[in-house]
């Protein structure tokens, strides 16, 4: 889910979601093109002009007549750095990032992924966590330099809100959870402080200078209307840049990421940690786009998968992409999956030692009994006779149901039940449809919403440039 800059800080599972751009579909192609430019190439172009090249010549560094750095074809490396001898700690403009900081932040990521990566994978994650902590430190320092102070009360309020969202009315439960997984409240609060600081800084130094004209918004609205009824795809992407020298290594890393994702790793978490596209901050979410806006290799792959499926790594100019089809829809067309359902879930558990045959037989008997219930008003009585549990929810979006259940539930009439589903360990359950509010005709974003989205997009692009400049000017010592 995207986070709008102007909507303020929002929270994810346990980690706080980073500042996210609200992408507009017609703009996604341009964004992706920019995202795939190599950072090294961008910096090289920036250094082609100005006094810096002349200074390099004066210092005896290899440079041509225009001040461009030149590298010989046959390069000899005189010494080798051993990355295994470098501990994951750093001093950023005088502020220390300790090994404990890295360990506790890494523990949060591993807990969010809910899987057990290899030692090699952990090593790569540690390096990425260190880079993230360096960026976070630079953001806090930049805010402090601008006389922006985030009070402890603000941090504690946000922390309490995250705790409430994840653990109900018991913030102490999150403290215990963080300690149990090897992290700490202090680590999460530091992350909160970093994001609040960065958001406040952007609100003061970037947002006031971003403007989107009425004509620009009208043009996008006209393009949306012209595209009505055509297919749109919501795609997540992890992009890894490569060069001729490191292509094999990058390809290997991409394959390992795919393996981890197939084993249950969080796509959003991996995109934030590894993707080198501008969409990394939003978990790789490209937003709603048309396949024509993607490189041909990605468009072909996306057209062959269903929502919820992963494909990659895919070789594209400049690197490799891993894509995940989040959803698919038609532009400005009502989608039945947006219907809001009132459901009752009726479930029974199996005794320990139940065999597959016994579970199948009991599930069939249970389903038959539920079909005999005459509507939602009588289902509680029938469930009571079977020793079944009943849970009601009248605000379930059909889109939020697992894929196999969506069509089954949407085809029900009020008072009918779904086929039984579940497992021997978790029991069997059915859903009874008690009401349905169909989605209204889709009209797309209105003028103000679209303008806000476009402004958010530009703010976040400038935020990336701002952070790049902070990195360039930072004095970083690695221990």
SERO-197298 format. One record per residue (C-alpha): residue in one letter; x, z, y. Coordinates in steps of 0.02 Angstrom, whole numbers, plus 50000, padded with zeros to 5 digits. Layout:
! SERO-197298
AXZY
...
This chain:
! SERO-197298
X500005000050000
X500684995850172
X500925008450308
X500505003350484
X501755009350614
X500395013850738
X499455023750608
X500885036050599
X501805043350451
X500965041750283
X501495048750117
X501775041749944
X501885051049777
X503195064149818
X504385054349926
X503855050050103
X503495031650128
X504725023250247
X504205014150405
X503284998850343
X502824982450421
X501014976950415
X501364959050364
X500214944950414
X500014931550281
X500364916450395
X501994924650449
X502644929050276
X503574912750248
X504624915050404
X504974933050355
X505574928250183
X506694914850253
X507494927450370
X507624940350230
X508634928750121
X510004925650248
X511604934050193
X512084948950299
X513884943150293
X513394925950357
X512404933550500
X513854944450553
X515074929950540
X513994919350656
X513864933650779
X515764935250782
X516084916850814
X515914919451002
X516674931451127
X518224941351154
X518244948850980
X518994933150904
X520344932651038
X520754950851005
X520964946950821
X522204933150862
X523184944350978
X523304957350839
X524024944550720
X522454943050610
X522104926050532
X520934916550650
X520704898450700
X520734891250877
X518924896250905
X519234914250854
X518404912450683
X519114922650539
X519884911150409
X520194915850228
X521414906050117
X520724897649962
X521954906049843
X521714924549876
X522874937249798
X522294955349791
X523804966749809
X522954983249766
X521374987949675
X520115000849729
X519435011149585
X517625015249628
X517595028449492
X518835038849592
X517695039749744
X516495054149752
X514785050449827
X515065059849990
X515315054050169
X515535059950347
X514455049750467
X514965051450649
X515485069250608
X513945074050506
X514315077950323
X513325070950176
X513755081750025
X513705078049840
X512255090349828
X511275080049956
X511525064649847
X511105073649684
X509485081049751
X508885064649825
X509335055549664
X508315068349566
X506785063749670
X506995045449628
X507235048649443
X505685059649439
X504655046449530
X505225033149405
X504755044349259
X506085036649148
X507845040149089
X509085027349157
X510775024649080
X512335032349154
X512795015349226
X511075014249307
X511275031849378
X512945026949453
X512155012149543
X510715023149600
X511915036149669
X512795023049774
X511135016749842
X510555034649878
X512155037449977
X511815021750079
X510045027850112
X510675044850167
X511925036550284
X510515026550364
X509455042150375
X510875051450461
X511115037350585
X509255037550625
X509245056350657
X510815054850764
X510085040550867
X508505050550900
X509525065750952
X510555055051070
X508925049551151
X508435067951176
X507115067051041
X506895083450949
X505845085650792
X505305103750783
X505345113150619
X503475115950633
X503165097050629
X504245095050475
X503395109650389
X501655102950429
X502075085950354
X502855094350203
X501285104850178
X500215089150191
X501235080550057
X501095096049948
X499205096549971
X499015078149928
X500005080149768
X499655097949712
X498005102549794
X497935118549896
X499525125849822
X501085120349919
X502105132549815
X501795121349665
X502785107449746
X504225119349784
X504275123749599
X504135105449547
X505585100149658
X506675113949587
X506165109349410
X506695091049429
X508355095649511
X507895092649693
X507385105049829
X506145107249973
X507615105750094
X508025088250029
X506255081950053
X506125090350223
X507715081450278
X506935064950229
X505365069550327
X506415074050479
X507315057350468
X505725047150463
X504885057150602
X506445055150709
X506545036450680
X504685033950711
X504775043750874
X506295033850930
X505465017150894
X503905022850986
X504955025951142
X506295012551137
X505514997951042
X503614997951037
X503344997451228
X504334981251238
X503414971851100
X502054960151155
X500904948351061
X499894936051165
X498044932651142
X498444914451105
X499584919450961
X498224930150884
X496914916550904
X498074903950820
X498284915250668
X496404918550659
X496064899750664
X497304897050523
X496464910550420
X494764902750446
X495424885550398
X496114893150237
X494464901250187
X494144900150000
X495934895949953
X496944907049837
X498054920849904
X499284931249806
X499904948749842
X501674949049774
X503044961949762
X504834955649764
X506544963049730
X507854951349804
X509704952749762
X510914942049862
X512394934149771
X513904923349807
X514914912149693
X516134926349665
X514894939849613
X513484929049543
X513724934649363
X513774953049411
X512204951649519
X511294942349381
X511754956149259
X511134969549380
X509504960049402
X509224959249215
X509544977949199
X508264981449335
X506984970849242
X507334980649083
X507074997149175
X505454990949252
X504794985349082
X505175002649016
X504035010349147
X505105011049304
X504205010749471
X504294993449551
X504065000849724
X505475013449697
X506675000349631
X506244988349773
X506625001849901
X508275005949819
X508934988849772
X508044974649864
X509044966450003
X507514958450083
X506724965350241
X505234970950136
X506254984150044
X505544997550160
X503794993950095
X504254993349912
X504504974549910
X502704970749958
X502594953250033
X500774955650079
X499454942350050
X500264925250049
X500004907649984
X501144900849850
X501654886749967
X502504899850076
X503704904449935
X505224894949872
X504714882649738
X505534892949600
X504534908549646
X502914899049675
X502994891449501
X503334908349420
X501944917149518
X500664903949470
X500954907449285
X500684926349284
X499184937749297
X498984952949409
X500044967149342
X501344955849263
X503214954949303
X504354939849297
X506214937449328
X507584937549370
X507324920349447
X508814910649515
X508494905049694
X509674898849831
X510724913549886
X510314925649747
X509024931749621
X507224937549637
X506124948349527
X504284946549567
X502764956849522
X501004949949547
X500044964449623
X498394955449648
X497554938749680
X496054934049788
X495244920149888
X495434920250076
X493934927250173
X492884927050014
X491984942249946
X492794948849787
X491684957449657
X493124969349621
X492894976849795
X491214983849739
X491065002849750
X490405010349588
X489565026549544
X490165030949370
X490035044749242
X491435046649117
X490955054248950
X492395059148836
X492745067648670
X494375073648595
X494995071548417
X495575086348313
X497415087348271
X497845076848119
X496465063948147
X496915047348065
X496675030148140
X495215026648023
X494375043148064
X494605040348251
X493865022848241
X492345028948145
X492015043348264
X492255032148416
X490935020248346
X489705034648318
X490065041248492
X489785024248574
X488135021848481
X487525038948540
X487985034948719
X487035018548712
X485495028348662
X485575038848821
X484255032348940
X485205031349103
X486305043249199
X484945056349213
X484925059349026
X486745056848984
X487225075049012
X485985080948881
X486585068248752
X488405072548790
X488045091048768
X487395088248592
X489005079048548
X490145091948628
X490735078748752
X491345081648929
X490545072749078
X491405069049244
X490525059949388
X491265049949531
X490215039249649
X491655031649749
X492625021349622
X493205004149678
X493114991849534
X494804985149589
X495595002049552
X495075001949369
X496324995749238
X496234976949217
X495364976649046
X494014988449109
X493624979249271
X492644964949196
X491824976149066
X491144988149197
X490674974549322
X489594966249189
X488574982149160
X486814985549223
X486415002649292
X486235014949147
X487315004849027
X488975010648955
X490655002248933
X491464999648762
X492405015248705
X494235016348753
X495655028948736
X496855034548601
X496985047148460
X498045058748567
X496985057648725
X495275055748645
X493955042348670
X492855039648821
X491545028148892
X490995024449069
X489155023649118
X488675013949274
X487525024349385
X487565013649541
X488454999349626
X488724994149806
X489324976149808
X490694971349928
X490074963650091
X490544945950133
X492374946050179
X492654942350363
X494514945650376
X495354956150511
X494574956050683
X495544951650840
X496164969250877
X496654972550696
X497634956450684
X498524959650849
X499004977050789
X499684969750627
X500714956850719
X501394969950839
X501854981250693
X502764966850611
X503814963550765
X504184981950791
X504844983350615
X505904967750631
X506714975150785
X506904991650695
X507944982850562
X509054975350697
X509204992350781
X509775000450619
X510994986250586
X511804989550754
X511925008250717
X512815004350553
X514014992450640
X514525005350770
X514605020350652
X516205029450607
X516035033450420
X517325042550316
X517125042550126
X517835056850024
